Amino acid sequence: MFHSSGTTGQPKGIVPARPDAPFGSGLTLDRMLPGAFGFGPDTVYLCPAPLCHAAPSGWSMGTMRPRRHPAA
């Protein structure tokens, strides 16, 4: 769950919408990273941004999430 103070200045939780894809099928970002940037099993990714924000968290999880190969 992400947290935000929004425009009120009061902390609150943010629950993202549930995806329509079946659990474990991965996100679009997961499928994009290997081809666009050559990310693979040996990739080391440093995220200097706070992981409570959506973008850094998404990129970090997309880098670490296991890849499913067609042959597997």
Secondary structure, 3 states (H helix, E strand, C coil): CEEECCCCCCCEEECCCCCCCCCCCCCHHHHHHHHHHCCCCCCCCCCCCCCCCHHHHHHHHHHHCCCCCCCC
